[in-house]
Amino acid sequence: MAEPMGQDVPRKMSLSDWNDHKDLIYRWYVREKLKAKEIIAELEHLGFQVAQWELKQRMSAWNMRKNLSRAEQNFVAAREAQAHPGSGRIDYQIAGQSIPRKRIQRLSYTVGRGTTLMAGGDSRQYYTY
């Protein structure tokens, strides 16, 4: 069956299309916290046809994720528990993503350490896991 004239048909994303849109997908997924279905809808607006499994497979290959593993959560909470109150703030990057202070505080509480965190301080330490 022929497509009506004047309408663009969505096309599958090639490898170069995926690579060209990687930063945009990262922004939508990690920074703006869009769901996979919402990202697919955005890609469809750009003229691409993407299955949810394709998107999730590609994001997995790029190590693109919103959540930390249990081991990473324990790592951050343990470092916070060891931090000296006068040593300043510690910033964490896990899998290339900076972890916001609010999330670090939640992790410390959730993991059960009950650590009181210092919010101020100019000196920073960086840990990469």
PyMOL commands that set and color helices and strands:
alter all, ss='L'
color gray80, all
select helices_A, chain A and resi 15-20+22-31+36-45+52-61+70-82+85-87+101-110
alter helices_A, ss='H'
color red, helices_A
select strands_A, chain A and resi 11-12+48-49+89-94+97-99+124-128
alter strands_A, ss='S'
color yellow, strands_A
deselect
rebuild
show_as cartoon
